Amino acid sequence: MPNKFHPIKSNQKKLSESLKDYLKENKQLGRSYQKFNIEDIWLEVVGQMVSNYTNSVKIVGTTLKVSISSSPLKQEINFSKKQLIESINQKLPYEKISEIVVY
């Protein structure tokens, strides 16, 4: 019997879409996933140098809270908030951030 490729029917979803829907419906699990994921996204967006000065990064509601140990770096991040928000939101699967608080 030949093995044929079966395309996705119009009423079926890809696994990645189903997973995103599941995480949206189960907010607590989704937030846990984002907690670990946001650290990877932060490193990818800001690079290793900035990440080395980052003490913590977490999402609270729609706010990204970032603890930075360097005062000049805090100032630079404050100047770049708009671009950082756009870059991070492109990488987040859902629940986009609207603000960054640097402390």
DRENDO-1510 file (C-alpha; in Angstrom, 1 decimal, always signed):
<recs>
REC; n; res; u; v; w
REC; 1; MET; +0.0; +0.0; +0.0 .
REC; 2; PRO; +1.6; +3.3; -1.0 .
REC; 3; ASN; +2.2; +6.0; +1.6 .
REC; 4; LYS; +0.5; +9.2; +0.4 .
REC; 5; PHE; +0.9; +12.7; +1.8 .
REC; 6; HIS; -2.4; +13.9; +3.3 .
REC; 7; PRO; -2.7; +17.7; +3.2 .
REC; 8; ILE; -4.4; +19.5; +6.1 .
REC; 9; LYS; -8.1; +19.9; +5.5 .
REC; 10; SER; -9.7; +23.3; +5.9 .
REC; 11; ASN; -11.2; +22.4; +9.3 .
REC; 12; GLN; -7.8; +21.1; +10.7 .
REC; 13; LYS; -5.1; +23.2; +12.4 .
REC; 14; LYS; -1.4; +22.8; +12.5 .
REC; 15; LEU; +0.1; +21.6; +15.7 .
REC; 16; SER; +1.7; +24.9; +16.4 .
REC; 17; GLU; -1.6; +26.7; +16.0 .
REC; 18; SER; -3.3; +24.3; +18.4 .
REC; 19; LEU; -0.6; +24.7; +21.0 .
REC; 20; LYS; -0.9; +28.5; +20.8 .
REC; 21; ASP; -4.7; +28.2; +21.2 .
REC; 22; TYR; -4.2; +25.9; +24.2 .
REC; 23; LEU; -1.8; +28.2; +25.9 .
REC; 24; LYS; -4.2; +31.1; +25.4 .
REC; 25; GLU; -7.0; +29.2; +27.0 .
REC; 26; ASN; -4.9; +28.1; +29.9 .
REC; 27; LYS; -3.4; +31.4; +31.0 .
REC; 28; GLN; -1.5; +30.0; +34.0 .
REC; 29; LEU; +0.4; +27.5; +31.9 .
REC; 30; GLY; +0.9; +30.1; +29.1 .
REC; 31; ARG; +2.4; +32.5; +31.6 .
REC; 32; SER; +4.8; +29.8; +32.9 .
REC; 33; TYR; +5.8; +29.1; +29.3 .
REC; 34; GLN; +6.4; +32.9; +28.7 .
REC; 35; LYS; +8.4; +33.2; +31.9 .
REC; 36; PHE; +11.1; +30.9; +30.6 .
REC; 37; ASN; +10.7; +32.0; +27.0 .
REC; 38; ILE; +11.0; +35.8; +27.7 .
REC; 39; GLU; +14.6; +35.3; +29.0 .
REC; 40; ASP; +15.6; +33.7; +25.7 .
REC; 41; ILE; +13.8; +36.4; +23.7 .
REC; 42; TRP; +15.5; +39.1; +25.8 .
REC; 43; LEU; +18.9; +37.6; +25.1 .
REC; 44; GLU; +18.1; +37.3; +21.4 .
REC; 45; VAL; +16.9; +40.9; +21.1 .
REC; 46; VAL; +19.5; +42.8; +23.2 .
REC; 47; GLY; +22.5; +40.5; +22.8 .
REC; 48; GLN; +24.9; +38.9; +25.2 .
REC; 49; MET; +26.5; +42.1; +26.5 .
REC; 50; VAL; +23.2; +43.7; +27.7 .
REC; 51; SER; +22.1; +40.3; +28.9 .
REC; 52; ASN; +25.2; +40.0; +31.1 .
REC; 53; TYR; +24.0; +43.1; +33.0 .
REC; 54; THR; +20.5; +41.9; +33.3 .
REC; 55; ASN; +19.5; +40.6; +36.8 .
REC; 56; SER; +16.0; +39.6; +35.9 .
REC; 57; VAL; +13.4; +39.9; +33.2 .
REC; 58; LYS; +9.7; +39.0; +33.6 .
REC; 59; ILE; +6.3; +39.8; +32.2 .
REC; 60; VAL; +3.7; +41.2; +34.5 .
REC; 61; GLY; +0.4; +41.7; +32.7 .
REC; 62; THR; +1.5; +43.6; +29.6 .
REC; 63; THR; +4.5; +45.1; +31.2 .
REC; 64; LEU; +8.1; +43.8; +30.8 .
REC; 65; LYS; +10.0; +44.4; +34.0 .
REC; 66; VAL; +13.8; +44.3; +33.6 .
REC; 67; SER; +16.3; +44.7; +36.3 .
REC; 68; ILE; +19.7; +46.0; +35.0 .
REC; 69; SER; +22.8; +46.5; +37.1 .
REC; 70; SER; +24.4; +49.2; +35.0 .
REC; 71; SER; +23.0; +52.8; +35.2 .
REC; 72; PRO; +24.2; +53.9; +31.8 .
REC; 73; LEU; +22.7; +50.8; +30.3 .
REC; 74; LYS; +19.4; +51.5; +32.0 .
REC; 75; GLN; +19.4; +54.9; +30.4 .
REC; 76; GLU; +20.1; +53.4; +26.9 .
REC; 77; ILE; +17.3; +50.9; +27.3 .
REC; 78; ASN; +14.9; +53.7; +28.3 .
REC; 79; PHE; +15.8; +55.5; +25.1 .
REC; 80; SER; +15.3; +52.4; +23.0 .
REC; 81; LYS; +12.0; +51.2; +24.6 .
REC; 82; LYS; +9.8; +51.6; +21.5 .
REC; 83; GLN; +12.2; +49.5; +19.3 .
REC; 84; LEU; +12.7; +46.9; +22.0 .
REC; 85; ILE; +8.9; +46.5; +22.5 .
REC; 86; GLU; +8.4; +46.0; +18.7 .
REC; 87; SER; +11.3; +43.5; +18.5 .
REC; 88; ILE; +10.1; +41.5; +21.5 .
REC; 89; ASN; +6.4; +41.5; +20.4 .
REC; 90; GLN; +7.4; +40.1; +17.1 .
REC; 91; LYS; +8.9; +37.1; +18.9 .
REC; 92; LEU; +6.1; +36.6; +21.5 .
REC; 93; PRO; +3.4; +34.2; +20.3 .
REC; 94; TYR; +0.7; +36.0; +22.2 .
REC; 95; GLU; +0.0; +38.5; +25.1 .
REC; 96; LYS; +2.1; +41.3; +23.7 .
REC; 97; ILE; +3.9; +43.8; +25.9 .
REC; 98; SER; +2.9; +47.4; +25.9 .
REC; 99; GLU; +5.5; +48.9; +28.3 .
REC; 100; ILE; +9.0; +48.2; +29.6 .
REC; 101; VAL; +9.9; +49.2; +33.2 .
REC; 102; VAL; +13.7; +49.3; +33.9 .
REC; 103; TYR; +14.8; +49.2; +37.5 .
</recs>
